[in-house]
Amino acid sequence: MNHLLRGLAPISDAGWRVLDEEARVRLTSALAARRLVDFYGPSGWDRSATNLGRVVPLGRDGVRAMQRRVLPLVELRAEFELSLEELRGVDRGAEDADLQPLDEAAHRIAVGENVTVFHGFAEAAMAGIVDSSPHPPFALGDSADAFPVPVAGAVEHLLSSGVSGPYALALGGEQYRRVAQTAEHGGYPLLEHLRRILEGPIVWAPGLAGAVVVSLRGGDFLFDCGSDLSLGYLRHDAERVVLYIEESFSFRVATPEAAVALTAQT
């Protein structure tokens, strides 16, 4: 039995398969950050730290002493409750089981991961892509129709800084909604115009404030996964079971100049 303790839960194998699939579907669309970075792993729950390849000198009489630097992995967990009656319905073949608490937990942990990658996690000593960028941010402007200008400006700025493409655009929730609903003059979808500028993808990134253009050339943003997102068991009573979604990872910005932030109009 592993640390997830799934064998102690009053859930059948069929029930776990349904829950795992529901979590996978809900997580796939919201996990924007990992689609734009170099993903390493998963290496396992017992992985504790990422080697940084650096040392710190220490005082020691008669010898030279250095301590290797590492970045500890952070664990994220989102808990939720499900009705045992609903899970029994799943075992009977019900197609309309109420799994909304699982959906909400999946969204929360995806947002937590996105926020860490884009904006950092100060308490865990992890810097984010947006806040690490040395480039001046571009303003998105009042209207989604105007977004191609700052996006093109960000791409040009990266090119002039020696950062090659292709490039991707991550949009916060409100910015993505505005772009998806906008057609330029003549009915041409704005999303397609932006993709032509970037020569790369546009992703919905809940948790991101504003937007950011990043290079996809590789080697700039490093996501070290210990245990990938998994469902685990916490406790239960006669009516409800408490479960959780959990992961462990570290994140590093190796090349801060490989991203340009786009600030939202306030």
N, C-alpha and C positions, 0 to 999 in steps of 0.2 A: 504494500500500500504506500502511495507517495504522499507528499505533503498536502495535496488537494483533498484527501480523505473522502473521495467520492463513494467509496464502498460503504461508508457509514450512513449515507443518505437514503431515505425511503423513496428512491426513484429507480424505476426499472431501466434496463439497458435501452429499451425503445425510448423511454422518456429522456434519457441523457442524449440520445442521438438527435431528438427533436430540439432540445435546448442548445446543443452545440451548433446545429445548423442555423437556428434562429440567431444566435450570437454572431456567427460568421457573417450572415447576410447583413445584419445591422452594423457590424464593425467595418466591413469592407468599404462602404461608401463614405464613412466619416473619418477613416484613418488617412488623412491627406498627407501629413508630414512624412511618413515613411515611404511614400511614393516618390519623394523628391530628394531623398538622401541615400547614402550608401548603407545598406542594411547588412549587418553581420550577425550570424547566429541562426537560431537560438542555441546557446551554449549550455543551457541547463540551469536549474534552480540553484545549484550550489555555486555558480559563478558569482563572485562578490565584487570584483573590481576590474577596471580596464587599465592596462599598462599604458602609461603616457610616454615612456621612453626617456624620461627626465630624472634627474637626481637633485637632492638638496644636500649641501655639505653639512656635516656634523662635527662637533668638537670631540676629539679623542687623542689623548697624549700618545705620541710615538708612532701613530699611524694616520693615514688619510682615511676618513670615514665619510661615506655618502649614503643617503637613504633614497631608495627609488620611489618615485612619485606614481601614484595610481589615482584613478577616479572611481570612487565607489558607485556601484549600481544603486538605483533607487527602485523601490517597489511601489507600484500603484495598485490600489484595490477599490472596487466599487461593489458594495453589498446591495442585495435586494431580497425581497420575500415573494414567494409564490404559494398559492393555495394548493394544498394536497388534493383537494377535490378536482381542481383543474388538471393536475398531473394525472389523476386517475382517468379523467376524460381523454387525455392524450393516449393512454394505454388502450382505451376502447376504440380509438380511431378518430376522435374528434378533430376536426379541421379548424375549429374556431376557438381554441383554448386561449384564455387571457394571459398573454405573456408580456404585457406592457411593462411591468416592472423590470424584466430582463432587457427590453428594448431601451428603457431609460438609463439603466446601469451601463449598457454598452455605449450609449452616447456620452455619458459622463466620463468614462475612462478614455474614450477616444479624444474627447476635448482635452482631458488632462495631458495626454501624450502630445497632442498638437501644440498646446500652450508651452510645454517644456521645450519642444524643438524650435518653435518660432520665437518665443519670448523668454525662454530660460527658466531655471528653477534655482533661485539664489541660495536657498537653504541647502540644496544638494550640490552647490558649486558648479552648476551647469549653465553655460551661457547659451542664449538663443540666437537664431539666424538674424532676426530683425535687429535686435539690440546690439549685435556684434558688428554689423555692417559699418565700415568707415565712410561710406558714401552719403552725401546729403540726400534725404528722402525727396521723392517727387510727390506733389499733391495730385490726388485723383480728380479734384474738381467737383462741381455741384451736380453734374449730370453724367449718367453712364455713357452717353454719346461721346463725351470728351475723354473717356478712358484710353482710347488708342494713343493719344498724344503722350501722356506720361509713361505708358507702357513702352512705346517706341523709344522715348527718351532714356528710360532705364536700360533697355537693350543696347542702345548706342553707347551709353556710359560704361557698361560692362565691356563692350568691344574695345572702346578706347583705353580701358584699364588693362587690356591684355587677357580678359577672361572670355574664353571661347564658349560657344553654345554646343548643342541647342539649349534653349531656355524654357523655363516653365513659369507659369503665373499661378500663385496661390491666392485665392480670394476669400476674405472673411464672409460669414454667412449673409450679411446684408448686401455686401458688394456683389457676391455671386448672384443673389436674387435679382438685383437691378440689371446686371449684365444679361442674365438668361431671359429676362422679359423685354429686352430692348432690341429693336431692329433699326438699323440705320436708314437713311433716306434711300428709297427704292426697295426696302424690305430685306436687305441683306443682313443676316444675323450677326450681331456684334461679336458673339463668341467666335464665329469663323474668322472675322477680321483680326481679332486678337491672336488666334492660333497662327495665322499667316505671318504676323509680326514676329511671334516667338519662335516659330518652327518647332513647337513643342506643346505639351498639354496645358490645360487650364483645370485646376482642381478646386473643388469646394472644400474649405478648410475651417470648420467650426472651431472657435477659440482664437483664431487669428484676428487681430485688430488691424483693419485696413487690408493691405495686400502686400505681396512681395514678389519680385522677379528673381529667380535663382538660376544659376547655370546647372545643367545636367551632365557636364563633362566628366564628373566623377572625382572623388578624392577630396572634396571640399567640406562635406558635412557627413559625420560618421555616427551611425546609430548602432550601438553594441547591445544586442538582445541577449539577456540571460534566459529567462523563461518567457516564452511568448504568451499572448493572451489566452487564458484558460479559465474554465469554470471550476469552482471548488465548493465544498460543503462546509457550513459553519455549525448549524444546529437546527433542531426542529421540535415542534410540539404536535398535538393531535390534529391541528388544523393547517399549520403553515410550516414551510421549510425556508430557512435563511441560507442563501447561496451567495457567491461573489464571483466577479471577474477579476483576474489578477495578472500582472506582468512585472518583469524586472528589466531594467535597461540603463544604459548611460548614453549621453549624447555629447558630442564635441564639434565645435566649429574649427576646422583645420585651416580654412581659407576665408576669413571674414569678408574680403573684397569680392567674393563670388555671389553676392546678393545685393539688391537695391530695394529698399523699403518704399512703399507707396502709401501715403497717409490719407485717411478718409476725411472728408469734409465734416466738420462738426457744427 
